[in-house]
Amino acid sequence: MENEEDDELEWEEDTPRGYEQEAFLGYYYFSFLLLQEATPVFTAIKARTKSTTEELAELLALLKH
């Protein structure tokens, strides 16, 4: 178990490991790619489910960009 005080000090002193701008942009970009790969799954769910149709339509529109 990590020491919470050390964790707080790391946040106060500098950007913690994994939260650097380059790393964060990488996480964002690769998450987007994974969501794009799942487009057929989202499309199939949208075709079979009425309750989430609007949300899935919005997600699919965002993934087309």
N, C-alpha and C positions, 0 to 999 in steps of 0.2 A: 504494500500500500504506500502510495506516495505521500510525502509530507505536504499538507495544504499550504503551509506558510511558504515553502519553497516555490510552489506553484504560483502563489500570489506575487512573490518577489520577481519571478520570471516575467510575469505580465507587466509589472511596474517598470522593470529595467529595460526591457526590449521586447520586440515581437517574438512570441514563443515559436519554437520549432514547428513547422507545418503550417504556420499562418503567414509566412512571408508572401508578398504579392505574387511572385512567380508560382509558388506552390498552390496558392488559392486559385489563381486563374487556371492552372492545370486541372485542379479538382473540378472546377466549374465546367471547363471544356469537355473533359472526358465523361462527366455525368451527362452532358448534353448528347454526346455521341451514343452513349448507352441508351438513352431515352429514344433517340432516333432509330436505333436498331430494333426497339420494341414497338415501333409504329404498327406493324401488322397485328400485334397482340392487342394494342389499344383499339385498333379499327374493328377487330373481331368482337371485343367487349362492347364497343359502341353499338354494333349491329344487333347484339343480343340483349342489351340492358337499356331500359327506358329511363331509369332513375339517374344515371350519370351521363346521359347523352350530351348535355350542354357543356359540362366540364371537359369531357373527352374531346368534343369538337374544338374547344378552345385550345386544349393541349396539342392536338394534332395540327392545328393552324400554326401554333408557335414552333412546332418542330419542323415545319416545312421551310423555315427561313434558313 
